[in-house]
Every structure is written in C-alpha cells, then in structure tokens.
Amino acid sequence: MAEPKKKGLWSGLMRRLSNAQGSGKLEKSLPLRRASDGDVHSRRWRSERPDVSSPRRRPRRPDPRDLKGKGKERSNGHRYEPAPLSEWPPSGVSSEEELTLGHAMELISRGVPAYKGHKRPIPHASDHYYGLYTTTAGNHGDENDTANQHNAMTQLTTLKIQGSGPPTYPWETLEQPSLAFGYGTRPGTITLNCWANLFSTLPPHIGLRDPGVVPRDVSLTQIFDRLKDLEGGLEDDDEELLYRIYKRFLRDPDKIFSPHKTMERQITDLVMCLSSPDWIDFSNPKNQVVTRFIYDTSPENQQQYHKFFYQLLLSLELELRINSRLHTDWAKERLMAQIPPKIQWNMALARRWRDFVRVEEFGEMADQVRLRFKLRKRQVKMLKRFAQMMKWPNLADTVDDLKQRDADGALMSVSSHAMAFFSGLVLPGTTFPFLIMNSLIDVDPDKATDNLALLTHLHPHCGFQYRNSYTYWSSTCIVGKVLAPTCLELAGWVGPARPTIDLGRSQIARIRARKPTQNILTPGDITSMSDRSDPLGPASKVYPVKDYELLTPDMDDIVDTIRIEQVNLKELTHKQVSGPKLFDASIQFAIDGVSWPLVLSFDVSFISAWPCSDGPHPLFFDYVYTIRKVDEVVNIIDWGKPNGRERSAESMPLGSSKATQPIIEGDDDTERVLVIEAFGNTDNEVLARAWCSHWGLSAIVADISRTCMACAIREAYAATLTVVILIEDQPGDAE
C-alpha cells in the first residue's frame, strides 16, 4: 500500500504545486573537475574590471616555443615520499626537470584545498535569480574553514530544510546565506561559501495568491487538544484518522464525490490554506522573534494568541504529513523543493515546536496554558557560560538572578526575547544573536540595562558599551570584525572589546559603513573558480619544476611596534533616526610612537582560510603577489586599482604626526595579491583589518600553522580577493 502513496505524492501534489507556484530542481552535485581536465585560457586579463558576465583570467603558462636551451627532461624515476617540503626543488629533483601529471600532483597538489563554485537556480523564480555557493575538498583530515557550532553557540541559527542532523551542502538550509557554513574559524571571519553567497541574486518577496481556502472556526481548547495528540506522532497508517482534519479544522470541497482521504491531497489543502495573507508571515524578519505573538497572555492579546497557535497547528499537520514514514527521502526532498518559502518558514517553526516544546495544561483562555520547554536547562547553562566568557560586567548579580528565576519558573516571563531563547522557539537566521544578548540584558538586574533595551536584529550593524567596562559588537558590524582578533566571538557577538569615551556609560551605537565596490564575485567567477585556483596551473603534458616556487613567510623579523590607542565613534547628528544613535567608527593606532587613525569606512568581510595539509606547498609562478610587513601597509594606497601608481585627491596619505611619503604599490595587474605579514601581537592583525576596511578591501585571513602561504594566495584568487593577512594563532591571544 505504501508504493501507491509515494507515487501519488509526486504525481498529484507536485503537478498541482508546479502549476500554481512554478518548479525548482534539486540537482545532484557533480564531481570536482580539475583545471587540468579541461581547456584553460592562457590570456591574462590586465585591463579594467571584467564584464559581469565574463570570468576572470586563469593562470597562464609560458609558450613552449619560447624556451631556450636543451630539450625537456623527463622524470628521473625518483620515488617521492609523502613528506612536507622544506626546499624547492625537493631532494632528488632537478630544477630543469619536467614532471608528469602524476608526479606533479604528488609533489604540488597533495593536501591542497580544491575549490569548486556552484551557481544554483532559485525555486519559484526566473533564471535571472540564482544562488552562489562553494564546496571545498582535497585537504586531508576533518578540518575546514567553519567554526564549531557547539563551541560558537550557533546551533539554533541554522535549520536543514529536509531531514535531521547537520547539512552536507550550504544550499540545504532554510536560512541563506547558510549559517551552518557561515562563521569562520577565526574570530570576526566568515567562510568562503558565505562570501560567495553574498553575491547571490535573490528574488523580491512576493506574496502568495490567496487560494480562498478558509479554516474552520475552532476554540483554543480544540487547538491545544490536537497539539497534545500530535506529540505522539501522526496517524499516517489510517486514512479515516487522517481525514479527521476536515471534520475539525479544514473544509473538504469534494467530500461528497471524491473526499480528500489521501495524504497528498491533504498536503495540498494545507499548503493552500496556509498561503492566505491573513496568517503571520514568518519569512519577514520583523516577525521572526516569534514569541512576541504569545508572550502576552492577557485578554487583550487573546485573538493574536489564538491565531498563532492555529497557524502552528496547521503547519505541524503539514510538516508531519510531508515527513511521513510512508514517503521516501527522495520524494520528501523533491516535495520540499516545491513548497513556497513562506510555507517553509511555517514548517521551521513547527519543527522547533515538535523538538523542544510539550503541552501540559490548557483551557479556553491563554493564561490557562502551561507548556514544558525541553531545552530550558541547556539554555540556562548556555547563557551562564556566555556571560562568563564575555566577562559580563555585572556577572555575579546576573548569574544569581538567573538561578533564582530558573528556580521560580519565571524565566519565560522576563521578556519575549528571553522566552524565545529559553524555549528554543528560535527561527533560523540572524535573530539568535540578539535573542541571547537581550536575554542576558533582561536577566541582569542593573537598571543601567534599560538603556540597552533597543537592541534588535533589524539593525544588525551595532554594538553597545556597558558600565564603561567593555564594548560588545555584533559579528556583522565592521567594528566587531576589525577588533575580533583581540576578543572572543560567541553566538554572533564579538567581545569583550575595549571601551570608548565616545559612548555613555551604557549606550547602544549603530555603525555606518559603506558597501565595498571592489572584489565583486560574478557568476562567471564562480563557475571558473576551480580553473583559476588550480595548484598546477593550466593543463599541460608536462609541468616544469621551475614554474613553481616554495614560499616561506618571514617569521624571524616580527613587528612589535603597533598598539591600539583608542576606538573613536563620531555621531552623525544630521542623519539621526529614531532609536539608537548612528556613528562613524575609526581606530587610532600607535605605530612606532606615531599616531595613525584609520576610518572604518567600508563594511568589508574577512574570510577564514581553508586549512591545507602536508604543507608548505609550491606556488605556480602566475599567481602574482607582493609581501609587506604589517607596519608598511599604512603607506600603501589604492591597492588593486588600475591607477595604483597615481596620487589623487581621494588617495592622500593617512593623517599622522610626522611627514611620511606614501609607498604606492601595484602594477597594471589589478589581481596581484598583497600578502600582509601580521604575526605577533594581535594588534597587528587589527591594524591589517582596519586598513582593509579603510580602503574597502575584503581579505583572506590565514593562520600559517593551518594554511600555508601558497594555499592562502590561491584561495584569494578563487575568491577574487587581492589581500591576504597572514597570522600565527597564539593560545591566549584574546584576553
């Protein structure tokens, strides 16, 4: 009996939904293709920024006709043992030797990350819209460029659309960019996939057509009675029990001649019912703190309370039917691809409810409902640990108040944000960081926290100062991104960071930063990513040893003359809006006793480099780069621009207390990578990041103990970036 149901699920529902909403395809990921397996352009693009439809230039090889001297030498038969290289050419290999593909891969490509770009269609949208993603393979071991979600406290920021467990690919999550592949391993960084996804072209939000399917009028008791029943699962093996949904909550338009007893017809009816604009739209960020609809149990909010739980019930009925054991995983995935995004957000809420909440008591009124929250104890421990690691200024009193409220069963009544955090009713996406921070602020008994009450995910580029002790910045705020090397990054927050004299004792600050205009990823850049970052360079019959070099950073001469002096915030009085004040941010450094202010003008990104293994690795000669010490970058202007040799009014040297002639770097190759050696004190890395923000240059951040210099440069080429910041992580760097 199961097989006909599976067939009906596909042929019936998918035909209906495809006709009403359009269709989307879930394609299997193709295997990685090496650059050496296909044709590679040899022409180098040295002109202006390429057209958006065109890929960037690939690495080139010398014309064999230009080679002088003796004919090519064959491999001498030396057996290469898999060991890290300390010199190039390695022992037993001549500099004039030409390697076969197998030997070249063994010597050069072993343990090197291989990047592949993916351009994927958006379901229910035209071909003008697409999502951009990356996947990486090749390095040995389990390490990657993504932060551990447990350690980073970001488990509730993401949700796989179909199935349980962590997603395998970034396009499998409801929230986009996928936060399962979002936070980088270094504080204040993101992953290569998240960087690529920032350049996706997504369709505008379009409301669903009202299908005219109206649910029955039911009481709150009927709703909670069914919610209680569904805790034991769906009666998917009994058509008569399944059909009760029409007797209780829906109306069957064909009940006389063709009643909707099959599961696929019920799924269709539920989707059509939930498409009504009368329901709450949880895909709208304004509605994603879901507990604000049920926090108030007074009679004045009874109607809203009733609507929320009725919508939750219908979403749960839909979610359980789609994930019935009678359907194959393949059918479920294809079906979910057809569900409109607005309905998918309803189902996300239903899954959170099914995982974390149980009904204990209920009645006709909202204040008679009693719920049990399975996640509460874990969330209490998480909030305590978050406060401790962030060195919360009023830690002792806050922890005492947290324990007392927990013992009294009063945590859910603190605020709607606290109710969402402690209950686990958290939709995936950007709300969670503000839920955990607002929960901490609301539990803190200090009256000064009243000044911090307007923190919201709707204004994510923000931070605040508390008690003149520390500042805390969201991970999406440029101040947090730049100061992160001196701090911890937890649950989407960077801190504890140094205080500033430009804010009150306890005050919120919204930070203004422009969108960068350089380093724009195009679909062509994505599809050519593998070719443009291939460690061997373009495909060839042989691979000359002299086309490669082994890079070793200077770890002996480490700069120790850079210190952060202060963080400056300048209020924008002429652009003030309601709510927290808006500021421009800058950081003032002392470099060898000289003050250098750097304005954080652009909201750039820092990408955590993917780790390599068996490094260091050789670098193909056509990946061009320039190395500079971190204290030299303040003299570099207009990096990566065609006019890099010219001085313009917008490109004057940064203000300082002594006269300094700027060093203008670069040549006509606008893709040359600047490698900044920022080893030593974490203030060095902060300076490098601040310089990037000042000029609008996003960068790869590579810990040299995990990623060699050559692999970091290749990843910069893959990401179309022109800056690499090299650091060496030291235990206890973030105080």
Secondary structure, DSSP 8 states (H G I E B T S, - for coil): -HHHHHHHIIIIIHHHHHHHH-------------GGGS--------SSS--TTS---------GGG--SS--B------------SSSS-TT--TTBEE-HHHHIIIIITT--EEEEEEEE-TTS-TT-EEEEEEEE-SSSS--SB--HHHHT-GGG--BSSSSS--SSGGGBSSSS-GGGTBBSSTT-B-HHHHHHTT-B------------------HHHHHHHHHHHTT---TT-HHHHTHHHHHT---TTTTTS---SHHHHHHHHHHHHTSTTS--TTSGGG-SGGGGTS--SGGGHHHHHHHHHHHHHHHHHHHHHT-TTS-HHHHHHHHHHS-HHHHHHHHHHHHHHHHEEEEE--SSGGG-EEEETTHHHHHHHHHHHHHHTT-TTHHHHHHHHHHHHHHT-GGGS-HHHHHHHHT---SSSSHHHHHHHHHHHH---GGGGGGTT--TTS-SEEEEETTTEEEEETTSHHHHHHGGGSEEETTEEEEE---TTS-SSEEEEE--B---SS---HHHHHTHHHHT-TT-S--S-EEGGGEEE-----SS----EEEEEEEEEE-GGG--SSSEEEEEEEEEEETTEEEEEE--B---EEE----SS---EEETTS-EEEEEGGGGGG--STTSTTTTS--GGG-----SS---------S-TT-EEEEE--SSHHHHHHHHHHHHHHT--EEEEETTTS-HHHHHHHHHHTT--EEEEE---TT---
